[in-house]
Amino acid sequence: MSATSNGHGAANPEAGAPDLLRLATAGSVDDGKSTLIGRLLFDSKLVFEDQLEHVTETSKRRGDGYVNLALLTDGLRAEREQGITIDVAYRYFATPKRRFIIADTPGHEQYTRNMVTGASTADLSVVLIDARNGVTSQSRRHASISSLLGIHHLVVCVNKMDLVDWDESVFKSVKADFQNVAEKLEVPDITFIPISALNGDNVVDLSEAAPWYPGPALLDHLERVDVSRDRNLVDGRFPVQYVIRPMSDSHHDYRGYAGQVASGVFRPGEEVVVLPSGKRTHIAAIDTFDGEAKAAFPPMSVTLLLEDDVAVSRGDMIAHADAAPEATRALRATVCWMDDAPLRAGAKLAVKLATKSVRAVVEDVCCRLDVETLDHDDDADELGLNDMGTVELRLSSPLVADPYVTNRGTGSFILIDESTNHTVGAGMVA
């Protein structure tokens, strides 16, 4: 176990970069996202022999003329037939320095909802740009969505540099164009890397094909990027998922509240408040699978024991008493609509935020957002499939929430059509 690990898949918040990085890939159709992920897996020696044999056979059957590493992630039959990514493909791999979860998201505009879903939990976004085409409307769209989702780290991979003879001026031109786009975005960390995903140049190792590029290679950057400061370790938020009452002879009086720490650091003895009731108490102990813990922080799953016998149920929020959020019956949020039927004022839906679900009515569709330019259409009165916009919701009961910009865990929610139980939207609290 590494020095930064606590045995629960979380890193010590005071020990630098965590050992798990969640990243999403984005880019236009045919920019090479799936090929890049396949190359990362292959060059990192993380592809099983039978997987490689299957991909090799499929490549020959398709007449590709080479081992198409994109097939390692394009799993749906429709994807392989069309040569595009439709669904979100998740891949896990690890190096001696870090563990990774990659979400390979669709590039086509009609699958924007899939990209939002795949990138919603990412710490870092890799945006691919075809060196021959430069920054396109899709590139701007994907960069904007990454910014809206609160992703603080962006890696712009200028791909297919081999097709422009590794011309440094082409790379610099793409970099300058993207920097102009980035001026409108709230992304503090942007790194540019020239690559050839097909040949593996600058993906795992630096390539001699670009002596003018000093580095780093993509994998080296992913292993080193520090995302620990992106987490909110100040505002304690603990959504209660389950109340544990064993009622056994050995644990007759045991009453614990299980869940995953959304933000902040909790320690025994600290004063907390249970929301929405507002009852105050102190943490008596923190239980984990391995025994008692001295502290709990994101994304640890723990059980909190409280000193006083207060009423706590699933969906309640335990928060630091000195920095508690307010319960509200009205939400203003940016919503990505994911259903074929448009969203209009008067729609009745369920809102699920963390572990709490409440009924809601859409009071107003305030505006539609142009994701490429971030301009607002204030005349819009509905959101169609894949649209994003600002919506006001009236809730049936109080809901504890934070602004998404300060707390992704308690500032994001999904919208559910109760008649079908389908998820029809994803929202970020304003």
LUMFI-570555 format. One record per residue (C-alpha): residue number from 1; residue in three letters; chain; x, y, z negated. Coordinates in steps of 0.05 Angstrom, whole numbers. Layout:
REM LUMFI-570555
NUM | Ala | A | X | Y | Z
...
***
This chain:
REM LUMFI-570555
1 | Met | A | 0 | 0 | 0
2 | Ser | A | 27 | 68 | 18
3 | Ala | A | 42 | 121 | -33
4 | Thr | A | -16 | 163 | -8
5 | Ser | A | -67 | 108 | -13
6 | Asn | A | -114 | 96 | -71
7 | Gly | A | -139 | 29 | -48
8 | His | A | -206 | 56 | -24
9 | Gly | A | -186 | 77 | 46
10 | Ala | A | -177 | 149 | 24
11 | Ala | A | -114 | 190 | 18
12 | Asn | A | -93 | 228 | -43
13 | Pro | A | -117 | 300 | -31
14 | Glu | A | -51 | 326 | -59
15 | Ala | A | -6 | 279 | -19
16 | Gly | A | -6 | 310 | 51
17 | Ala | A | -34 | 277 | 114
18 | Pro | A | -84 | 221 | 103
19 | Asp | A | -71 | 152 | 131
20 | Leu | A | -134 | 152 | 174
21 | Leu | A | -146 | 198 | 233
22 | Arg | A | -212 | 200 | 269
23 | Leu | A | -207 | 228 | 340
24 | Ala | A | -252 | 236 | 400
25 | Thr | A | -233 | 240 | 473
26 | Ala | A | -269 | 286 | 520
27 | Gly | A | -262 | 309 | 592
28 | Ser | A | -294 | 309 | 660
29 | Val | A | -312 | 245 | 698
30 | Asp | A | -248 | 212 | 725
31 | Asp | A | -201 | 255 | 683
32 | Gly | A | -175 | 190 | 653
33 | Lys | A | -202 | 186 | 582
34 | Ser | A | -212 | 111 | 581
35 | Thr | A | -145 | 99 | 616
36 | Leu | A | -110 | 141 | 564
37 | Ile | A | -140 | 101 | 506
38 | Gly | A | -123 | 36 | 542
39 | Arg | A | -51 | 61 | 552
40 | Leu | A | -46 | 79 | 478
41 | Leu | A | -69 | 9 | 458
42 | Phe | A | -25 | -26 | 509
43 | Asp | A | 40 | 13 | 497
44 | Ser | A | 29 | 6 | 421
45 | Lys | A | 28 | -70 | 431
46 | Leu | A | -43 | -74 | 405
47 | Val | A | -76 | -110 | 462
48 | Phe | A | -87 | -185 | 453
49 | Glu | A | -62 | -231 | 508
50 | Asp | A | -132 | -256 | 525
51 | Gln | A | -157 | -184 | 530
52 | Leu | A | -102 | -167 | 578
53 | Glu | A | -115 | -229 | 620
54 | His | A | -189 | -211 | 624
55 | Val | A | -174 | -139 | 644
56 | Thr | A | -124 | -163 | 696
57 | Glu | A | -174 | -211 | 727
58 | Thr | A | -229 | -158 | 727
59 | Ser | A | -182 | -108 | 759
60 | Lys | A | -166 | -157 | 815
61 | Arg | A | -240 | -172 | 825
62 | Arg | A | -255 | -98 | 831
63 | Gly | A | -198 | -88 | 881
64 | Asp | A | -163 | -36 | 837
65 | Gly | A | -93 | -57 | 859
66 | Tyr | A | -66 | -47 | 789
67 | Val | A | -82 | -68 | 718
68 | Asn | A | -138 | -19 | 701
69 | Leu | A | -128 | -5 | 627
70 | Ala | A | -192 | 36 | 625
71 | Leu | A | -230 | -30 | 625
72 | Leu | A | -207 | -41 | 553
73 | Thr | A | -257 | 12 | 531
74 | Asp | A | -309 | 15 | 586
75 | Gly | A | -350 | -43 | 559
76 | Leu | A | -419 | -35 | 589
77 | Arg | A | -431 | -68 | 656
78 | Ala | A | -460 | -3 | 684
79 | Glu | A | -397 | 33 | 663
80 | Arg | A | -351 | -15 | 698
81 | Glu | A | -393 | -15 | 761
82 | Gln | A | -395 | 61 | 765
83 | Gly | A | -325 | 72 | 738
84 | Ile | A | -350 | 121 | 685
85 | Thr | A | -361 | 122 | 610
86 | Ile | A | -435 | 124 | 590
87 | Asp | A | -438 | 100 | 518
88 | Val | A | -391 | 120 | 462
89 | Ala | A | -337 | 66 | 456
90 | Tyr | A | -302 | 62 | 388
91 | Arg | A | -233 | 32 | 382
92 | Tyr | A | -190 | 20 | 320
93 | Phe | A | -115 | 14 | 321
94 | Ala | A | -58 | 26 | 274
95 | Thr | A | 16 | 42 | 275
96 | Pro | A | 65 | 38 | 217
97 | Lys | A | 52 | 112 | 204
98 | Arg | A | -24 | 118 | 210
99 | Arg | A | -91 | 85 | 224
100 | Phe | A | -136 | 111 | 279
101 | Ile | A | -209 | 108 | 299
102 | Ile | A | -219 | 133 | 370
103 | Ala | A | -287 | 152 | 399
104 | Asp | A | -284 | 149 | 475
105 | Thr | A | -341 | 197 | 493
106 | Pro | A | -376 | 206 | 560
107 | Gly | A | -352 | 261 | 607
108 | His | A | -416 | 271 | 648
109 | Glu | A | -461 | 329 | 628
110 | Gln | A | -523 | 284 | 625
111 | Tyr | A | -490 | 246 | 567
112 | Thr | A | -475 | 307 | 524
113 | Arg | A | -516 | 278 | 467
114 | Asn | A | -469 | 217 | 467
115 | Met | A | -408 | 263 | 463
116 | Val | A | -439 | 301 | 404
117 | Thr | A | -452 | 235 | 369
118 | Gly | A | -382 | 208 | 381
119 | Ala | A | -346 | 272 | 362
120 | Ser | A | -389 | 290 | 301
121 | Thr | A | -342 | 255 | 252
122 | Ala | A | -276 | 270 | 288
123 | Asp | A | -218 | 306 | 256
124 | Leu | A | -185 | 319 | 323
125 | Ser | A | -209 | 323 | 395
126 | Val | A | -167 | 303 | 456
127 | Val | A | -191 | 341 | 517
128 | Leu | A | -165 | 314 | 583
129 | Ile | A | -157 | 359 | 644
130 | Asp | A | -139 | 334 | 714
131 | Ala | A | -77 | 373 | 734
132 | Arg | A | -103 | 377 | 806
133 | Asn | A | -170 | 408 | 786
134 | Gly | A | -150 | 452 | 728
135 | Val | A | -199 | 477 | 676
136 | Thr | A | -270 | 461 | 699
137 | Ser | A | -339 | 477 | 672
138 | Gln | A | -338 | 408 | 638
139 | Ser | A | -272 | 425 | 605
140 | Arg | A | -302 | 489 | 577
141 | Arg | A | -364 | 451 | 554
142 | His | A | -324 | 398 | 517
143 | Ala | A | -279 | 449 | 484
144 | Ser | A | -340 | 489 | 462
145 | Ile | A | -375 | 428 | 433
146 | Ser | A | -312 | 409 | 395
147 | Ser | A | -311 | 479 | 366
148 | Leu | A | -386 | 478 | 348
149 | Leu | A | -376 | 412 | 312
150 | Gly | A | -323 | 443 | 268
151 | Ile | A | -264 | 404 | 296
152 | His | A | -202 | 444 | 277
153 | His | A | -150 | 407 | 318
154 | Leu | A | -150 | 403 | 394
155 | Val | A | -101 | 367 | 439
156 | Val | A | -105 | 387 | 512
157 | Cys | A | -75 | 331 | 554
158 | Val | A | -61 | 355 | 625
159 | Asn | A | -67 | 287 | 659
160 | Lys | A | -46 | 261 | 727
161 | Met | A | 17 | 304 | 728
162 | Asp | A | 49 | 250 | 772
163 | Leu | A | 0 | 270 | 827
164 | Val | A | 28 | 342 | 827
165 | Asp | A | 100 | 318 | 824
166 | Trp | A | 107 | 340 | 751
167 | Asp | A | 106 | 413 | 772
168 | Glu | A | 117 | 455 | 709
169 | Ser | A | 81 | 514 | 740
170 | Val | A | 17 | 473 | 747
171 | Phe | A | 20 | 454 | 673
172 | Lys | A | 32 | 527 | 653
173 | Ser | A | -26 | 550 | 696
174 | Val | A | -74 | 501 | 665
175 | Lys | A | -49 | 520 | 595
176 | Ala | A | -60 | 594 | 609
177 | Asp | A | -130 | 583 | 636
178 | Phe | A | -150 | 541 | 576
179 | Gln | A | -121 | 591 | 527
180 | Asn | A | -167 | 643 | 558
181 | Val | A | -226 | 597 | 543
182 | Ala | A | -201 | 583 | 473
183 | Glu | A | -203 | 657 | 454
184 | Lys | A | -278 | 649 | 443
185 | Leu | A | -270 | 585 | 403
186 | Glu | A | -258 | 576 | 329
187 | Val | A | -203 | 524 | 336
188 | Pro | A | -141 | 544 | 297
189 | Asp | A | -95 | 488 | 323
190 | Ile | A | -87 | 474 | 398
191 | Thr | A | -31 | 432 | 427
192 | Phe | A | -17 | 422 | 502
193 | Ile | A | 16 | 358 | 528
194 | Pro | A | 30 | 340 | 602
195 | Ile | A | 17 | 266 | 613
196 | Ser | A | 5 | 210 | 663
197 | Ala | A | -42 | 162 | 628
198 | Leu | A | -38 | 113 | 686
199 | Asn | A | 38 | 108 | 682
200 | Gly | A | 45 | 121 | 607
201 | Asp | A | 88 | 184 | 613
202 | Asn | A | 88 | 225 | 548
203 | Val | A | 33 | 180 | 518
204 | Val | A | 73 | 138 | 470
205 | Asp | A | 144 | 158 | 490
206 | Leu | A | 172 | 221 | 522
207 | Ser | A | 182 | 215 | 597
208 | Glu | A | 243 | 231 | 638
209 | Ala | A | 196 | 254 | 692
210 | Ala | A | 186 | 320 | 655
211 | Pro | A | 254 | 343 | 630
212 | Trp | A | 225 | 413 | 621
213 | Tyr | A | 176 | 388 | 567
214 | Pro | A | 210 | 383 | 498
215 | Gly | A | 155 | 342 | 465
216 | Pro | A | 121 | 314 | 427
217 | Ala | A | 91 | 253 | 460
218 | Leu | A | 17 | 245 | 446
219 | Leu | A | 22 | 188 | 397
220 | Asp | A | 77 | 223 | 358
221 | His | A | 33 | 284 | 351
222 | Leu | A | -27 | 242 | 329
223 | Glu | A | 16 | 208 | 276
224 | Arg | A | 40 | 274 | 248
225 | Val | A | -18 | 322 | 252
226 | Asp | A | -42 | 344 | 182
227 | Val | A | -117 | 344 | 174
228 | Ser | A | -118 | 341 | 98
229 | Arg | A | -129 | 416 | 93
230 | Asp | A | -193 | 411 | 134
231 | Arg | A | -230 | 375 | 79
232 | Asn | A | -268 | 415 | 27
233 | Leu | A | -237 | 395 | -39
234 | Val | A | -267 | 453 | -78
235 | Asp | A | -343 | 447 | -76
236 | Gly | A | -362 | 381 | -109
237 | Arg | A | -419 | 346 | -72
238 | Phe | A | -441 | 275 | -88
239 | Pro | A | -505 | 251 | -52
240 | Val | A | -535 | 194 | -93
241 | Gln | A | -546 | 133 | -49
242 | Tyr | A | -567 | 81 | -101
243 | Val | A | -583 | 77 | -175
244 | Ile | A | -548 | 17 | -207
245 | Arg | A | -585 | -17 | -265
246 | Pro | A | -559 | -88 | -273
247 | Met | A | -604 | -103 | -334
248 | Ser | A | -559 | -161 | -352
249 | Asp | A | -537 | -182 | -422
250 | Ser | A | -467 | -156 | -410
251 | His | A | -491 | -91 | -378
252 | His | A | -557 | -80 | -412
253 | Asp | A | -551 | -4 | -419
254 | Tyr | A | -511 | 8 | -355
255 | Arg | A | -538 | 63 | -310
256 | Gly | A | -494 | 87 | -253
257 | Tyr | A | -504 | 128 | -191
258 | Ala | A | -470 | 102 | -129
259 | Gly | A | -452 | 141 | -67
260 | Gln | A | -396 | 170 | -25
261 | Val | A | -362 | 235 | -45
262 | Ala | A | -379 | 286 | 9
263 | Ser | A | -332 | 341 | -16
264 | Gly | A | -294 | 365 | -77
265 | Val | A | -259 | 326 | -131
266 | Phe | A | -297 | 296 | -190
267 | Arg | A | -265 | 278 | -256
268 | Pro | A | -291 | 249 | -322
269 | Gly | A | -311 | 303 | -372
270 | Glu | A | -330 | 354 | -318
271 | Glu | A | -397 | 389 | -323
272 | Val | A | -444 | 373 | -265
273 | Val | A | -514 | 391 | -244
274 | Val | A | -566 | 344 | -214
275 | Leu | A | -604 | 375 | -156
276 | Pro | A | -658 | 393 | -141
277 | Ser | A | -680 | 385 | -215
278 | Gly | A | -624 | 431 | -241
279 | Lys | A | -610 | 386 | -301
280 | Arg | A | -538 | 393 | -328
281 | Thr | A | -494 | 339 | -358
282 | His | A | -422 | 314 | -358
283 | Ile | A | -388 | 257 | -322
284 | Ala | A | -375 | 201 | -371
285 | Ala | A | -336 | 155 | -325
286 | Ile | A | -322 | 139 | -252
287 | Asp | A | -327 | 66 | -232
288 | Thr | A | -298 | 34 | -170
289 | Phe | A | -291 | -37 | -145
290 | Asp | A | -221 | -39 | -175
291 | Gly | A | -242 | -10 | -243
292 | Glu | A | -246 | 60 | -272
293 | Ala | A | -216 | 118 | -233
294 | Lys | A | -188 | 183 | -260
295 | Ala | A | -215 | 223 | -201
296 | Ala | A | -260 | 215 | -140
297 | Phe | A | -252 | 253 | -75
298 | Pro | A | -273 | 246 | -2
299 | Pro | A | -286 | 196 | 27
300 | Met | A | -285 | 150 | -35
301 | Ser | A | -346 | 108 | -50
302 | Val | A | -355 | 106 | -125
303 | Thr | A | -406 | 101 | -182
304 | Leu | A | -414 | 161 | -229
305 | Leu | A | -436 | 149 | -301
306 | Leu | A | -466 | 210 | -336
307 | Glu | A | -463 | 226 | -410
308 | Asp | A | -537 | 244 | -416
309 | Asp | A | -599 | 205 | -397
310 | Val | A | -624 | 251 | -341
311 | Ala | A | -671 | 232 | -284
312 | Val | A | -631 | 218 | -221
313 | Ser | A | -658 | 184 | -158
314 | Arg | A | -634 | 166 | -89
315 | Gly | A | -629 | 229 | -47
316 | Asp | A | -611 | 274 | -106
317 | Met | A | -545 | 312 | -104
318 | Ile | A | -495 | 314 | -161
319 | Ala | A | -453 | 377 | -156
320 | His | A | -402 | 417 | -195
321 | Ala | A | -442 | 460 | -244
322 | Asp | A | -402 | 523 | -229
323 | Ala | A | -409 | 519 | -153
324 | Ala | A | -476 | 486 | -140
325 | Pro | A | -513 | 495 | -74
326 | Glu | A | -585 | 518 | -73
327 | Ala | A | -644 | 474 | -56
328 | Thr | A | -686 | 503 | 1
329 | Arg | A | -750 | 490 | 38
330 | Ala | A | -728 | 526 | 101
331 | Leu | A | -669 | 511 | 146
332 | Arg | A | -639 | 550 | 204
333 | Ala | A | -593 | 505 | 244
334 | Thr | A | -559 | 492 | 310
335 | Val | A | -591 | 431 | 341
336 | Cys | A | -570 | 384 | 397
337 | Trp | A | -634 | 355 | 426
338 | Met | A | -629 | 281 | 446
339 | Asp | A | -699 | 263 | 470
340 | Asp | A | -731 | 264 | 539
341 | Ala | A | -791 | 303 | 512
342 | Pro | A | -772 | 376 | 498
343 | Leu | A | -770 | 405 | 428
344 | Arg | A | -821 | 460 | 417
345 | Ala | A | -848 | 500 | 358
346 | Gly | A | -899 | 459 | 319
347 | Ala | A | -864 | 393 | 328
348 | Lys | A | -867 | 348 | 266
349 | Leu | A | -804 | 309 | 250
350 | Ala | A | -765 | 278 | 193
351 | Val | A | -700 | 310 | 171
352 | Lys | A | -646 | 264 | 142
353 | Leu | A | -588 | 300 | 108
354 | Ala | A | -538 | 257 | 71
355 | Thr | A | -582 | 208 | 31
356 | Lys | A | -645 | 251 | 30
357 | Ser | A | -703 | 248 | 79
358 | Val | A | -759 | 299 | 82
359 | Arg | A | -814 | 316 | 131
360 | Ala | A | -807 | 381 | 171
361 | Val | A | -844 | 425 | 220
362 | Val | A | -807 | 465 | 274
363 | Glu | A | -825 | 537 | 259
364 | Asp | A | -788 | 568 | 317
365 | Val | A | -740 | 552 | 374
366 | Cys | A | -700 | 616 | 368
367 | Cys | A | -653 | 610 | 427
368 | Arg | A | -618 | 562 | 474
369 | Leu | A | -542 | 560 | 474
370 | Asp | A | -501 | 560 | 538
371 | Val | A | -448 | 511 | 515
372 | Glu | A | -398 | 532 | 568
373 | Thr | A | -400 | 607 | 552
374 | Leu | A | -430 | 605 | 481
375 | Asp | A | -480 | 657 | 505
376 | His | A | -551 | 655 | 476
377 | Asp | A | -616 | 654 | 516
378 | Asp | A | -663 | 688 | 468
379 | Asp | A | -723 | 679 | 516
380 | Ala | A | -720 | 603 | 511
381 | Asp | A | -779 | 571 | 474
382 | Glu | A | -758 | 498 | 480
383 | Leu | A | -698 | 452 | 481
384 | Gly | A | -693 | 398 | 534
385 | Leu | A | -651 | 335 | 534
386 | Asn | A | -578 | 351 | 519
387 | Asp | A | -594 | 424 | 504
388 | Met | A | -565 | 459 | 443
389 | Gly | A | -598 | 517 | 408
390 | Thr | A | -618 | 551 | 343
391 | Val | A | -681 | 524 | 309
392 | Glu | A | -718 | 542 | 245
393 | Leu | A | -749 | 486 | 204
394 | Arg | A | -800 | 487 | 147
395 | Leu | A | -790 | 429 | 99
396 | Ser | A | -842 | 390 | 59
397 | Ser | A | -798 | 388 | -3
398 | Pro | A | -734 | 421 | -26
399 | Leu | A | -669 | 399 | 7
400 | Val | A | -599 | 412 | -18
401 | Ala | A | -553 | 435 | 38
402 | Asp | A | -491 | 475 | 53
403 | Pro | A | -471 | 515 | 115
404 | Tyr | A | -438 | 467 | 164
405 | Val | A | -377 | 512 | 171
406 | Thr | A | -360 | 502 | 98
407 | Asn | A | -383 | 431 | 88
408 | Arg | A | -393 | 382 | 146
409 | Gly | A | -418 | 327 | 100
410 | Thr | A | -475 | 365 | 69
411 | Gly | A | -486 | 413 | 127
412 | Ser | A | -504 | 363 | 181
413 | Phe | A | -569 | 324 | 191
414 | Ile | A | -608 | 283 | 241
415 | Leu | A | -679 | 292 | 265
416 | Ile | A | -724 | 231 | 269
417 | Asp | A | -789 | 219 | 306
418 | Glu | A | -829 | 183 | 253
419 | Ser | A | -876 | 152 | 304
420 | Thr | A | -819 | 114 | 338
421 | Asn | A | -764 | 119 | 284
422 | His | A | -718 | 143 | 339
423 | Thr | A | -664 | 194 | 326
424 | Val | A | -683 | 253 | 371
425 | Gly | A | -635 | 307 | 349
426 | Ala | A | -573 | 326 | 309
427 | Gly | A | -567 | 390 | 270
428 | Met | A | -516 | 435 | 236
429 | Val | A | -540 | 482 | 181
430 | Ala | A | -526 | 555 | 196
***
